[in-house]
Amino acid sequence: MTSVMSMATEAQFHVLAVDDSLIDRKLIEKLLKTSSYQVTAVDSGSKALEFLGLDSNPASVSPEEHHSQDIEINLIITDYCMPGMTGYDLLRKIKESKSFKDIPVVIMSSENVPSRINRCLEEGAEEFFLKPVQLSDVNKLRPHLLKGKAKEDQPNNINKRKGMAEINSSTPDKTRTRFNDSIVPVV
């Protein structure tokens, strides 16, 4: 019974939504919750960094922030244009972080500026959504969440497991090839 409950908890992804506009923040929060995501919404890039425990203020290491680091974030969706720290700046700080660099980041903006979009994608953003964000956009998040989750689950064992899988999968093929070669001359 407990394993069923833990599977259900695992299946719910946690998204950090960052937008200075209350209306846009509420909209993205509603769309994400409609799609069964757990959502934490903040109104600035600096508050997002604080929530993640990445803020540069050394005096701000408090038990609250330490607790927020224990909360697993599977994806960050952020507005591009925000006062203080832009979504692009937030993206760069996340991708420079050892702890959070593998978390998928999606940028959203009401301005369709190709150079801005390309710059964000080149810096590591998974997607760039034009506002208003719609349910069809939110539906595009799941593959990125799954990819991010896989990286988080196996950060150090990917090569070892892949190596073992390659050995195990290549052995039967070699055996079959030899077996087939030995049959060919007989036929």
Summary of the structure (lengths in Angstrom):
residues: 187
radius of gyration: 21.7
end to end distance: 56.3
largest distance: 79.6
contacts: 527
relative contact order: 0.12
helix: 57%
strand: 13%
